[in-house]
Amino acid sequence: MIVIEENFSLRSFNTFGLPAKTKIFAEASNVNDLQSLVDIFKSYPLPKLILGGGSNILFTEDFNGIIIYPDISGIEVINQDDNNIWVKAYAGENWDNFVSFCVLKNWGGIENLSLIPGKIGACPVQNIGAYGVEAKDFIHSVETLEIDTGRICNFKNSECKFGYRDSIFKHSAKDHFIVISVTFKLNKIPEIIITYQGLKEALIGLEQVNIQTIRDTIIKIRKIKLPDPGLFGNAGSFFKNPVISKEKFEVLHEKYPMITFYHDGSGNYKIAAASLIEKCGLKGKREGSTGTFDKQPLVIINYGDASGSEIYNFAKKIQQTVMDTFDICLDMEVNIY
């Protein structure tokens, strides 16, 4: 089914709960309809934006263009052997529902990514990650629709050019391809991944550790650390953890020994952005109708009637304060429109 509406409110399509509108909103519920939408809008000289759950976007103004909403659902097993199973999930599926489905089947790999908001379609674009796991570790391939031609194109894992919260879909493939589905290669004999210190500590004392207890524990942690978007509009972590050289880290660590850091495996150091923000005295900081969450300063909150511009300007102040204090640039993880 195709649904096309004009001057459409996006309030329920972004987790900040902002009342932005789009000139045209177009929804497709299957691949054929999505191809038809692409054909319909080929001749429209308007910018196009592919929108999923709206959990990683900040609208600073109305969108004067076409929002394409691929609400395609479905989960299917496409192959398996003694050790692995290949599961295809379509773009419109809720991410955490998919994680729950896989855990109940005892298919291991993505349980550490529990309770991340959003839909399957955004997963490879953002290369979502948490608690020592990134989506790229288990993505086998990504099925897409090329906007200019309407043809179906498959990207192998290596062709996605995955990086830290990054992929080809944020660069050369951006606005050229729409994610239709993602195929995951999961483990039929799950391997427990508890390299993340906070998770390891939270599991102490449990009689049994399996992918279900991993999921349950992470859900508890996230519910404590992160605000419910239904109560306070937010997009989760607003900034990426910066990666700095060994030389720069040694200078920083000597001056600020309590800053939280991780080895990134390439000789560089990943610094916890939350610790930088907190050291700047910005944890729980509020300005007007926006501010940082008092339990996790990486999260910027809409207290009810903040505008997108107000939130963006507050985020820019955080960036500048961290730069002035530590000479480190915080890149925004949230997409700004």
Secondary structure, 3 states (H helix, E strand, C coil): CEEEEEEEECHHHCCCCCCCEEEEEEEECCHHHHHHHHHHHCCCCCCEEECCCCCCEECCCCEEEEEEEECCCCEEEEEECCCEEEEEEECCCEHHHHHHHHHHCCCECCHHHCCCCCEHHHHHHHCCEECCEEHHHCEEEEEEEECCCCCEEEEEHHHHCCECCECHHHCCCCCCEEEEEEEEEEECCCCCCCCCHHHHHHCCCCCCCCHHHHHHHHHHHHHHHCCCCCCCECCCECECCCEECHHHHHHHHHHCCCCCEEECCCCCEEECHHHHHHHCCCCCCEECCEEEECCEEEEEEECCCCCHHHHHHHHHHHHHHHHHHHCCCCCECCEEC
